[in-house]
Amino acid sequence: MSDQENQTSRFARDMAANAEKMFKATQLIANTRDEDVAIGTTPKHLVMRRDKVELFHYESTAEAAAKTPVLLAYGLIGRYTMADLQPDRSLVRSLLSKGLDLWLIDWGQPGRTERWLKIDDYVDDYIDAAVDRIAQETGRDKITLLGICEGGVFTTCYAALHPEKVKNLVITITPIDFHADVKDKAAHHGFLNLWTRSLDPDDIDKLVDTYGVLPGEFMSSVFSMMTPMRSLTKYNVDLIDVVDDEAKFMNFLRMEKWLADRPHHPGEAAKQWLKDLYQENRLVDGSFELSGRRVDLKSITAPVLNVFALDDHIIPPDCSRALGAKIGSTDYTEIPLPGGHVGLFVSSKSQGKLSQSIADWLVARDANSARET
């Protein structure tokens, strides 16, 4: 058989194999129900509702290892369900299994009615009300804050403005110095920072004034542009690669479900996020103000754990590392972990490392506090 005939034969076999895979994918999709790809399923109960914001308490699954309650806060850009994607890839379930008392603040689905909400409202109203309610429910005068991404900025601001209510501060993949990416040597790091700094402030105002929000669909397209080749190939390459494995296929669908659930970002808060922080870098230089008060990072006196991803293309490591030199606390720990912005939470390689690092650190601080009293 000639080389050309061999190539033709291989091509025919590959085409047949791919056709079989696509047929199998079609069958899997047809037989998949919405409940099969449910995300954010860890049992919890509603404790308080304030406007569209809800406070939940997760059901404990293990003997308490630390007494201080932990409030989890995700950002407004995405949904908290990324931290509870599925049972075997869930930061929430993993922390519960390690004996932490876990609470969640869910921002809901903001719309045009939230047009005038500012970061001030999220920090000094919603988070503060949640902290007070948790203190009331548990009898604790201080709690631990666990912030993720934009939620980490909110909790950092809260710890600076309300240090008397914060026992520990844990932040993950959180930007502090929004211009530190200029020092990052990785070519694919910091695209979002560059893009945001290139925007005309008037265009940001026009976008928000037109829609009343920073549209979730708009931000989805922006994040897709951060990884253009992955966005172009995931449905015709990645999907074909996983259809032979039903578990991987379901993982793929759950991740796509989370990506598609991109909430709108409240208008005035979006202006602060894009202009005050991304463009003007006011948090790290000490000029950012909430509710008429300057957010002074030196006012953070609680122990701080800062976890970031070494290959984070959205929040480069240096943007997070900046916190250590700015706070007033002498108890500061950094934990760099392998992985990307989302992969840190959902990758099979990172499962256990993130939750174990957080739990060990919090249990040690709880033990230290007990000895001091």
Disulfide bonds with the S-S distance in Angstrom:
none
